Amino acid sequence: MTNDGFTVGLKLWIVFMVAFVLLRYPVVFSIFLGALAGWAGGTVAAYLKQTKPIVQTDRLSQLSGLSKRLTSQLGWRQDAADANAARKEQASDRASRRGWIGRRKPPSFRSRR
C-alpha cells in the first residue's frame, strides 16, 4: 500500500519551500509555509485518492436522540405552553432591541418622583 498523500505532501513542501526562499522570504518562514502547503496538498491528494466513499451521517437525528435521552434521564420536561411563553418573551426582547425605530422611550425623571 502506498501513501500517496504523504509523498505528494512531501514534494509540495519542497517545491513551496524553494519557491519562498527564491522570493527572498526568511528561511524559517519558508520552511513553515512550505510545510503548511505540503500538509494541505497532501490532505487533498489523500482525499481524492480514496477508494471507498465517505459515509455521511445524519447528525440532526443523532443530536435529537441524544436530547431525548438526556431529558428523560435528567427528568426535564417542557410543556408546550412553557415553550410558547419562552418564544413570546424572546420575541418581545428582540422587538425592544430593534434600533431607533422600535426603541422604547426611556423613563423620564418626572416618572421617578
ABEGO torsion letter per residue (X at the ends): XBBAAAAAAAAAAAAAAAAAAAAGBBAAAAAAAAAAAAAAAAAAAAAAABABBBBBBBAAAAAAAAAAAAAAAAGBBBBAAAAAAAAAAAAAAAAAAAEAAABBBBBBAAAAX
